[in-house]
Amino acid sequence: MLDCSSLERIIPDQLADGGATGVATLDLHVQRYEFAARNLISGTLLDMACGVGYGTSYLVSACPQIRRAIGVDLDKDTIRYASDRYTDERIQWVSADATTFRPDGSAHSGFDNIVSLETIEHLQHPEPFFRHLVELLLPGGTLVASVPTTPSMDGNPHHLTDFTKRSFRRMARGLPIEEIAAFGQEQPFSATHVLAGTEKRLSRDRRSLLNFYCQHPGKLVSRAASTLRYGFVNRYTTIAWRRER
């Protein structure tokens, strides 16, 4: 069964209005998909770690040039929900591990477009996954990915890597892709609500947050530096790359 209270599961039909982790988070995700749609080319689409499928459905609806799409997510209940909620003859829903997924199990098939939003930060070693996405991209194709670029591991135990804009872009070095567009977002949050535990869908309560900082003091330094620079704001970066022909 889907857990709509999880920070990792955005179900548009079941989100609350209040707080930074409710409808405001959905709006940020939709804006990323809108950015992706502006950069997609004609052909096929892979939405890697698609969640409940609202983004895949949006891309297919907004981009008539997409003739076939595959939405991939590890969670079987999520894929079941997507196939029931977002029916479209152009979309195939697949439950699979994003780090090893290949279409039809083939080592040679690829996609004209690949979108993977707010996925890479969930991996302790994100570079192999990013290379995997590039390998699945056909020559001339578009890859769109996004990550938080302010600290997020402290607030979300599902996040295993923190990124900056520089470290995010660094993953593309040496790979046959070039950046063609970028999109930045900011999301203010209430530190009072976080510390009081009243922010809905927050993954860490006050005690677990303090325990995290005790175990990872460097992350407290990173959070302090980010707060001094940006205030109580989460920042996100979405980048579109084009693969060399």
N, C-alpha and C positions, 0 to 999 in steps of 0.2 A: 504494500500500500504506500502511496506517495505521502511524504511528510511535508505539508505545506508550511510548517513552522521552521523548517531548516533554512538557514541562510544560503545554502547551496542549491535550493530547489525553488525556482521562481515559477509559480503557476498563476498566470494573469487573472484567471477567474476567481482566485481565492486570496488575493492580496488585500491587506488592510491599507487604509488611506494614510495613517499617521506614521511618523518616524522616518529615519533615513533608510531603513531596510525594507520599507513597504513599497508603495507605488512609486516613490522616488527612484528606487533601484530599478524597477521595471522600465521607467522612462529612460534611464541611462542605457540600459541594454537595447532598447528599441532604437535609440539614437545611433548606437554602434552598428546595428543592422542596417539602418538607413545609410550610414557612411559606406558600409560594405556594398550595398546595392548600387551606389553611384560609381563603383569601381569594377564591377563584374563585367566580364566579356561574354560573348555568346558561347553556348555549349553546355557542359555538364557542371554540376555543383556538388561538393562534399561539405556538409556542415558537421564538423568533428566535435564531439561532446555537445550535442544539440539540445540536451535537456528535454523538456516536454514538447519541443517542436514548434513553438510559436514563431521563433526566428526563422527557421527553415521555411515555414509556411509563408511568412512575410516576404522573404527573398524571392520565392517562386511567384508569388502574386505580383510583386513590384517589378520583376524582371522577366518580361515575356521572352527574352532571348535565352533563358535557361530552359533547355528541352528535357533535362532529366536531373533529379536531385536525390542524394542519399543523405539521410540524417542518421548519425551514429552516436549511440550512448551506451555506456556499460550497463546501466541499470535497466533490467527487463521491464519493471513496472512503469518506468518512465517512457520507454519505447511503446509499451502497450497503450499508455495514455495518449501518446502522440498519434499513434495510428488510428485511435478511436476519435480523437478530438479534431485532428487536422488531416482530413481525407483529401487527397489530390492524386490524380492518376500519374502525375509527373514525379511524385515523391515516393521513395522506398525507405522504410524505417528499419534499421538494423541494430541489434544489440551486440556490441563487440567492444573489445579493448582498443581504445584509440591509439595506444602506443604501438600496436602491431597490426591494426586493420589494413587490409588490402582488398580492393573490390574483387569479388569472386575468387579470393585467395591467390590471385595472379600477382607475380612480381613485376609485371610489365604494364599493367593497366594504370591509367592516371586520370586526372580531372583538369578541366579548363579553369575551374575556380575552386578554391578551398577557403572556408571560413572556420575559424576556431577562436571563439571569444571567451575570455575569462577562463581559460583552461590551463595554460602553461604554468601558472603559479601553483597549481595543485601537485606539481611534480618536484621531487627533491633534486632530480637531475634533468632539467628541462631541455638541455641542448640536443640530446639524441631524439627527443620527440619533435623538436623544431626541424631538425634535419629530415626526419621521417615525413613531415608535411611537405617539405620542399621536394623530396623524392617522388611524392605522389602527384606533384604538380606538373602538368604538361608544358612544353616549351611555349612561351608567350602567355602563359596562364597567370591568374591573379591569386595571391595569397593574402588574406586579411586576418590579423590576429590582434588580440588586445590583452593587456595586463594592468593591474594596479601599479602605479609608479610612486606611491608613497607606501610606508610600511603597512602590511596587512596580516602578517603571521600572528601578531599579538592579538588581534581581534577575531581571527578566524582560524581554528585549529586545523581546518582542511587545507589551508594554504601552507605549502612547504618551502616556498622560495619567495623572497622579497625582491622587487625590481626597482630600478630607476629607469629613466628614459635611456640613459647611456647603456646600462647593462642589457636592456631589452633589445636595443639596436645592435649591440655587440654580437648577438647570436647569429645575425645574418652575415657577418664577416666571413669571407672565404667561400660563401655559397653562391650559386649562379642566379641570384636575384638582386634587384635594385629597388629601392624605395621610390614609390610614385606618389604617395599621399599619406598624410598623418592627421589625426584628429584627437584633440585633448579635451578632457572633461574634468570638472571639479564637483565634489559632493560635500557640502558642509554637514557636520554632525554635531550633536550636543554631547560634550564631554560629561556634563552633569547626568544626562540620561544613561550614558555608558557606565559610569561609576555607580549610579544608583540601581542599575540593573533593570531599568524601565524601558530600554530600547527594545522594541519587539523583534523577535527572530535573531537576537544577538547570540553568537555561538559561545562566548565566554562570559561567565558572571564575574563579579568583582574579585572573588577569591581566586578563581582559576587564572584570571588576568595577572594578579599579583604573583601567583606561583610561577606563571610563565616568565615574568620579568626576573624573578629570583633565579630561575634556571638559565635564562638567556639575558644576562645584563647588557650585552651589546645591543639587543633589540630595544631596550629601554632608552639607550643613548640615541639610537636611530629614530625612535618615536619623538624624543625630545627635540632633536635637530629638525625633524620634519615639522613639528608644531611651531618651533621658533621661526621657521622659514615661511610656512604656508598658513599657519593657524590650524584650527580644528576643521580640516578639510581632507577628504580622500581625493586623490588624483588618479586618473586613468589615461592610458595612451593606447590608441588603436592605429595600426599602421597597415597600409596596403603595399605589397611588393609585386613586381612583375618578374616572371622567370625569363631568363635569356632564351632566345630562340636557337 
